Amino acid sequence: MNLVIRREGEAAAKYLKERYKTPYLMARPYGIRGTVDWLERLEQFFALPLDSAFIHREIDVLNRQIQPMQVVLSRFLRAHKEESKLVLAGHRDVLLGIAAYAKESFEFEDIFCVGSCSSLGDIDMEPLTDQLKQTLAADPKGFLMGSGELLH
């Protein structure tokens, strides 16, 4: 079984499936809900039961850990609607997972993703150009998250 979490691995997984009959699962475990969904897909594939009690305990621990930040950020976003934008820069697969997590856990609604991997056909994401970097750097509002090599 091959676990594929990014698109660039999908071609190899397809080749291995065709050549050696090795099955693969294409899924990205981002965020709490995304990770649980991923584990449930693995459970179905392997026909092995998950330890639901363990997973629920871990979810409770994670929720307790992020809850203070959720409260602070939610209050900030409600009070400063004009600054409630999240800009993500990086690889498409990672950004989609982080964007879903930001919506799920922190209630971001205005999310702008800038892709770094145009060779994979990121037609739904604007490429990160030097001009766009300057535009993003000049905007003092919102939250910017990206890999360092992309934002320099």
Secondary structure, DSSP 8 states (H G I E B T S, - for coil): -EEE-SGGGHHHHHHHHHHH---EEE----HHHHHHHHHHHHHHHHT----HHHHHHHHHHHHHHHHHHHHHHHHHHHHTGGG-EEEEEE-HHHHHHHHHHHHHHH---EEEEEES-GGG--TTSEE--HHHHHHHHH--SSEEEE-HHHH-
